[in-house]
Amino acid sequence: MKPDAEVLIVGAGPTGLMAAVLLTRCGITVRVFDKNTQQAHESRALAIQARTLELFLNLGLDRRMLDAGVIVHGAQMYENGQRRAELPFDDLGRTDTPFSFPLIVPQRDTEAILHDELRRLGVEVERQNEVTDLAQDADGVTLRVRGADGAETEARGAYLIGADGAHSLVRKKLGLTFAGAPYAQGFLLADCRVQWPLEDDRLMIFLKGKHIAIHFPLPGGEGRARIMAAQLTEPDAHATVESQGGTDAPLSEVEEAFRAAAGVDLTLTEPGWTSRYRVHHRGVDRYRVGRAFVAGDAAHIHSPAGGQGMNTGLQDAANLAWKLALALRRVGPATEGLLDTYHDERWPVGQRVLKYTDTLFSGMTSQSDWFAAARNFIAPRLAGSLLHFPGVRAKAFHFISQLGIHYKDDAPDPGKGPWKGGPDVGYRAPNASYARNRDVFGLLTGYRFHVLAFSWRALSSSEAAGICDRLAALLSPVGVTLQTHLVARLSGGPDARAQRAESGAAFEAYGVDHDTPQALYVIRPDGYVAWRSNTLDLTAAEGFLREYGSGSE
Ligand SMILES: Cc1cc2nc3c(=O)[nH]c(=O)nc-3n(C[C@H](O)[C@H](O)[C@H](O)COP(=O)(O)OP(=O)(O)OC[C@H]3O[C@@H](n4cnc5c(N)ncnc54)[C@H](O)[C@@H]3O)c2cc1C
């Protein structure tokens, strides 16, 4: 059977939509199936991490996210109704990202932005199409799909992405294990208006006895907020993953749980969405089986502590899409090694998120009397005094924002290797300005490969033109577009193709200085360094690009 799309995607949640947008941008044909009639209308995941915003910036969609969201300027921690700590988020100490703040965007808006983009690219999600079975062979994957009328058809593609959420059929059909357990604690959630004597534009954490609740300001202001209150549910260590998810909850119940934790008089009104949400922490053993891949909640589910869930799924998609594009378009040797790196790079990230959210969640929601008392006393005081230090704030933000994720465990710390400074292979390419209103992220756009050449040594006009000519002739990894840039001090007149460096920030961020006056970086579409050299060795760069993604890696 002939493939009717190059990549089949099961699930049009945030992960599936992002994968579809990125693959389509790479010129790959996709079909996206979702069993639901409509896009989700619940607010679900709220936190948008800086790394996710950088991905939206890369796609030119950051403005829409910022317009749809609310920037959180700080948090407050309350103990027994008394404010104990003020945590400022306005100065998080990171200059290597344009998004040095936490942003709240309801998941339905994030999905709507991706949905609009996918439609703009000419792809419609095939709704009311439930995937019921799959089979794969040496050449591709075949899905059985049940349409709205109950009739079953087949769809064929070269590769499959299972982005079908916590209850993933793809995961089950691939025989992947989903090790983990349910939490004894669940959540009561409500998007509503809060009437109370406190401020309403802050993230607030309330601790009282065993009760804990969080208030998130929602876009639009005027007291609209997401309330989350932890709730002890019957522990059932044998519960299957099917019990993960939400059911409606009466607003009065959320109000009662919130009041118990907040310790102040309050009323909740105008509920937009309420839920009793049961959480598991689980992860698959493998992200790839042959031509099929799992991503997002299909691969990892965890507590909402730290706002990592949806963000991790979006980054899974960003890591996988270009590898599939390269596998599909490359002429020449097989790309098996490159496709395996999806598991190699993203599985440890999923495991780390599981571990960290588990520690945070278990500590925050402990039901032991003595632990809760100690937590209530220590947590606000410790957080308040530690986050007072700019260095601690910057470190905490680096971790939570996912900016710190890298893909090379054995890499020397940047700054300790033979070439001091600059991101090593496997590390995120940072932002930095090189002139007024011009920065590196302004160059690294469009989810494509980029070659960044830096020259701290001043170049004459003819030198700059020569380098630009050679950059323009660089080979693209087949099928994935390559863009090249020269950021340089120019001693001659302006060259339309070279970026004149007027400040040293970009040189510093990329380790270029008096001792290393020139450098060359190949940046992957997902914003990580694929290769680098501390000379302008374009022949070596070309050799790397020629081999990249081939089986010889
Ligand atoms: C009630 C609730 C509250 C939540 N609250 C938070 C929160 O506060 N913070 C947080 O970080 N996260 C929260 N989450 C989790 C967050 O929503 C997920 O991390 C995120 O949605 C994962 O995105 P995804 O695209 O991987 O999967 P999903 O969003 O689950 O999307 C999967 C899609 O696949 C479709 N699908 C499934 N099976 C099939 C099939 N066989 N055939 C065709 N289509 C199929 C589904 O219809 C769905 O549209 C919440 C989730 C729920 C359910």
The ligand as an ORCA input file, in Angstrom:
! r2SCAN-3c Opt
* xyz 0 1
  C      -8.576     17.614     33.750
  C      -7.123     17.872     33.447
  C      -6.422     18.884     34.122
  C      -5.069     19.147     33.850
  N      -4.427     20.125     34.528
  C      -3.106     20.346     34.274
  C      -2.395     21.384     34.924
  O      -2.973     22.106     35.750
  N      -1.065     21.574     34.624
  C      -0.393     20.761     33.711
  O       0.824     20.942     33.449
  N      -1.056     19.783     33.094
  C      -2.373     19.560     33.341
  N      -3.008     18.594     32.687
  C      -2.205     17.795     31.762
  C      -2.025     18.509     30.438
  O      -3.303     18.853     29.990
  C      -1.280     17.534     29.517
  O       0.084     17.439     29.932
  C      -1.306     17.939     28.054
  O      -2.618     18.068     27.580
  C      -0.602     16.845     27.232
  O      -0.762     17.113     25.876
  P      -0.778     15.923     24.838
  O      -0.997     16.570     23.520
  O       0.416     15.074     25.029
  O      -2.043     15.008     25.208
  P      -3.573     15.410     25.292
  O      -3.767     16.844     25.535
  O      -4.195     14.459     26.243
  O      -4.107     15.119     23.812
  C      -4.308     13.814     23.334
  C      -5.306     13.869     22.174
  O      -5.372     12.571     21.601
  C      -6.716     12.276     21.269
  N      -6.828     10.809     21.243
  C      -6.643      9.945     22.260
  N      -6.787      8.676     21.832
  C      -7.074      8.744     20.514
  C      -7.350      7.757     19.517
  N      -7.323      6.454     19.790
  N      -7.630      8.165     18.263
  C      -7.649      9.505     17.957
  N      -7.410     10.464     18.876
  C      -7.119     10.089     20.131
  C      -7.517     12.939     22.371
  O      -8.847     13.200     21.946
  C      -6.716     14.218     22.630
  O      -7.213     15.299     21.870
  C      -4.368     18.345     32.910
  C      -5.073     17.322     32.220
  C      -6.425     17.089     32.481
  C      -7.158     15.969     31.729
*
